[in-house]
């Protein structure tokens, strides 16, 4: 009797289904999980002209819960590398003389809403492609570092702009946090290879709440405000807060002189290829 009931149910489903794309209404996309890989790029006090000349690695994983064929809610985790140097700015003499640089690893967790332009039904050849927009909010960690004499040196503990040194006139400069908020905003396209797998490409820009992604924000506090080593030599903080001694005979880091632009926060972008696997359920189409 059980086999007979199943057979009757299947016959009813087939007989009541509409031709062509209506048959794919029996497949309901509940969500998808996937991976992404591509390039990351930084924009900020060392890359003021938004040049795309130093991309670095970005990889991620995500889960998207689908609410119908147009709206999804995504949780995504990323690892990326960011970095830049004043030496890449060939047309700006001040930046060439400033000679600052940084690198940083980024760990990001974000919640994003995805909105399809077209109806998207994996497995349906008539609804297998859509562009989409995405926006959300996330949190990320960063810890900028530079190289001095071939040695990797983390910049935050040094207080290169006087953070934590309690200098007269600079009391407001506290050590910055290594966590910040980001606001992802971007566009993408995706295509269903079949009812189980999708491929896509997206470019998502991150606005952030920090200006210290590159360890550069405000003004110089001057070489004399950094304590010397016991042997009288300059400390790593003194050497890394103003590296103009490597590009000219005179240092440019006079107290109060602009080192960065504090009114504009640092930003970064990911451009990635995505591969995802669908989580689907099935239902019998209703007859009209």
C-alpha positions in Angstrom: 0.0 0.0 0.0 2.9 2.4 0.8 4.4 1.9 -2.6 1.0 2.4 -4.3 0.5 5.7 -2.3 3.9 7.0 -3.4 3.2 6.1 -7.0 -0.2 7.8 -6.9 1.4 11.0 -5.4 4.1 11.1 -8.1 1.5 10.6 -10.9 -0.5 13.5 -9.4 2.5 15.7 -9.3 3.5 15.0 -12.9 0.0 15.4 -14.2 -0.7 18.6 -12.4 2.6 20.2 -13.3 2.8 22.9 -15.9 5.1 22.6 -18.9 8.5 24.4 -19.3 9.7 26.6 -16.5 6.6 26.1 -14.3 7.9 22.6 -13.5 10.8 24.2 -11.6 8.5 25.7 -9.1 8.7 22.3 -7.4 12.3 23.2 -6.5 12.5 25.7 -3.7 16.0 27.2 -2.8 16.3 27.3 0.9 19.8 28.7 0.9 23.4 28.0 -0.1 26.8 27.7 1.4 30.0 28.5 -0.5 33.5 29.8 -0.7 35.1 32.8 -2.4 38.6 33.8 -3.5 40.1 36.8 -5.2 41.9 40.1 -4.5 41.8 42.7 -1.8 42.9 46.4 -2.1 43.4 49.2 0.4 42.5 52.9 0.1 43.6 55.5 2.7 46.3 57.9 3.7 49.0 56.1 1.7 46.7 55.5 -1.4 44.9 58.8 -1.6 44.2 58.5 -5.4 42.4 55.1 -5.1 44.9 53.4 -7.3 44.4 49.6 -7.9 48.1 48.7 -8.3 48.8 46.6 -5.2 46.1 43.8 -4.9 46.6 41.1 -2.3 44.9 37.9 -1.4 41.3 37.6 -0.2 39.5 34.3 0.6 36.2 33.7 2.4 33.3 31.3 3.2 29.6 32.1 3.5 26.1 30.8 4.2 23.1 32.5 2.6 19.6 31.9 3.8 17.1 32.5 0.9 13.7 34.2 1.4 12.0 33.6 -1.9 13.7 34.1 -5.2 14.8 37.6 -4.7 16.0 38.2 -1.1 18.8 36.5 0.9 20.6 37.0 4.2 24.2 36.1 4.2 26.8 35.5 7.0 30.3 35.7 5.6 33.8 35.3 7.0 36.9 36.6 5.3 40.7 36.5 5.6 42.6 39.1 3.5 45.9 40.9 3.2 46.2 44.6 2.8 49.2 46.8 2.3 50.7 49.9 0.6 53.7 52.2 0.5 54.4 55.8 -0.3 57.0 54.7 -2.9 54.1 53.7 -5.2 53.0 57.4 -5.5 55.3 58.6 -8.2 53.5 61.9 -8.8 53.4 63.2 -5.2 56.7 64.5 -4.0 55.6 64.9 -0.4 54.4 61.3 -0.2 57.6 60.1 -1.8 59.6 61.9 0.9 57.3 60.8 3.7 58.2 57.2 2.7 55.7 55.3 5.0 54.4 51.8 4.4 52.3 49.1 6.1 50.9 45.6 5.8 48.1 44.0 7.7 46.1 40.8 7.9 42.4 41.2 8.0 39.9 38.9 9.7 36.3 39.9 8.9 32.8 38.6 9.9 29.8 40.3 8.2 26.1 40.1 8.0 24.8 41.1 4.5 21.4 41.4 2.7 21.5 40.3 -0.9 18.8 41.5 -3.4 18.5 39.8 -6.8 17.4 41.9 -9.8 15.9 38.8 -11.5 14.0 35.8 -10.3 16.6 33.2 -9.4 15.7 29.5 -9.5 18.6 27.0 -9.7 18.0 24.3 -12.2 15.5 26.4 -14.2 17.2 27.4 -17.5 14.9 30.4 -17.7 15.8 31.8 -14.3 19.4 30.7 -13.9 21.1 34.1 -13.9 20.8 37.3 -11.9 22.8 40.4 -11.0 22.4 41.5 -7.4 23.3 44.2 -4.9 24.6 43.5 -1.4 24.9 45.6 1.7 25.4 45.0 5.4 27.5 45.5 8.5 30.6 43.7 9.8 33.4 43.7 12.3 37.1 43.1 11.4 40.5 42.9 13.1 43.7 44.5 11.8 47.2 45.0 13.1 49.5 47.0 10.8 53.2 46.2 10.6 56.2 47.4 8.6 59.7 46.2 7.9 62.7 47.9 9.4 66.1 46.5 8.3 64.4 43.4 7.1 62.7 42.8 10.4 58.9 42.7 10.8 57.7 45.3 13.3 54.1 45.8 14.5 53.3 49.5 14.5 50.5 49.9 17.0 52.6 49.2 20.2 55.1 51.9 19.1 52.7 54.8 19.2 54.1 56.3 16.0 51.8 59.4 16.4 52.4 59.7 20.1 49.6 57.4 21.2 50.0 56.4 24.8 53.1 58.7 25.4 51.1 61.3 27.4 52.9 64.1 25.6 51.9 67.7 26.3 49.3 68.8 23.7 48.7 65.3 22.5 46.9 63.9 25.6 43.9 62.8 23.4 46.0 60.4 21.4 45.2 57.0 22.9 46.3 53.6 21.5 43.8 52.7 18.7 41.8 49.5 18.8 42.7 46.6 16.6 38.9 45.9 15.9 36.7 48.1 13.8 33.3 48.2 12.1 32.9 47.9 8.3 30.0 48.6 6.1 30.1 46.3 3.0 28.3 47.7 -0.1 28.7 46.1 -3.5 27.3 44.3 -6.6 27.6 40.9 -8.1 26.3 38.4 -10.6 25.6 34.7 -10.2 24.7 31.8 -12.5 23.2 28.4 -11.6 25.3 25.7 -13.3 22.6 23.3 -12.3 20.1 22.8 -9.4 23.0 22.0 -7.0 25.8 24.5 -7.8 26.2 28.2 -8.6 29.1 30.3 -9.7 29.4 34.1 -9.4 31.6 37.2 -9.2 31.2 40.2 -6.9 32.9 43.4 -6.0 32.2 44.6 -2.5 33.5 47.9 -1.0 34.1 48.3 2.7 33.6 51.6 4.5 35.3 51.5 7.9 35.2 53.3 11.2 39.0 53.5 11.6 41.7 55.7 10.2 44.5 53.6 11.6 44.3 50.6 9.2 47.6 51.9 7.8 48.9 53.4 11.2 48.7 56.9 9.6 46.1 59.5 10.6 47.1 62.8 12.2 50.3 64.7 12.6 53.9 64.1 13.5 54.9 64.6 17.2 58.6 65.0 16.4 61.7 62.9 16.8 62.7 64.3 20.2 59.5 63.0 21.8 60.5 59.4 21.4 62.8 58.1 24.1 66.2 56.8 22.9 67.6 53.3 23.6 69.9 52.7 26.6 72.9 53.0 24.2 71.7 56.3 22.9 70.5 55.0 19.5 67.1 55.8 18.1 64.3 53.4 19.0 62.1 51.5 16.4 59.3 54.0 17.2 61.5 57.0 16.3 62.8 55.3 13.1 59.3 54.3 11.9 57.3 57.4 12.7 59.3 59.4 10.2 61.1 57.5 7.5 62.0 60.5 5.4 65.7 60.0 6.4 65.7 57.2 3.8 64.7 59.5 0.9 66.5 62.8 1.6 69.1 64.5 3.8 66.6 66.2 6.1 63.7 64.8 8.1 60.2 66.2 7.3 58.5 65.0 10.5 58.4 68.3 12.4 56.0 68.4 15.4 52.4 69.3 14.2 53.1 68.7 10.5 50.5 66.7 8.7 51.3 63.0 8.6 47.8 61.7 7.5 44.3 63.0 6.9 42.2 62.2 10.0 38.9 63.4 8.6 38.7 60.5 6.1 38.5 56.9 7.3 40.4 54.1 5.6 38.6 51.7 3.3 39.2 48.4 1.4 37.5 46.4 -1.3 37.2 42.7 -2.2 36.8 41.4 -5.8 36.1 37.7 -5.7 34.8 34.6 -7.6 32.3 32.7 -5.7 31.3 29.0 -5.8 28.2 27.9 -3.8 26.1 24.8 -3.3 22.4 24.9 -3.0 20.2 23.7 -0.2 16.8 22.9 -1.7 13.4 21.4 -0.8 10.8 20.0 -3.1 7.0 20.4 -3.3 4.3 19.3 -5.7 3.2 22.2 -7.9 -0.5 23.1 -7.4 -2.8 22.9 -10.3 -4.7 25.9 -11.7 
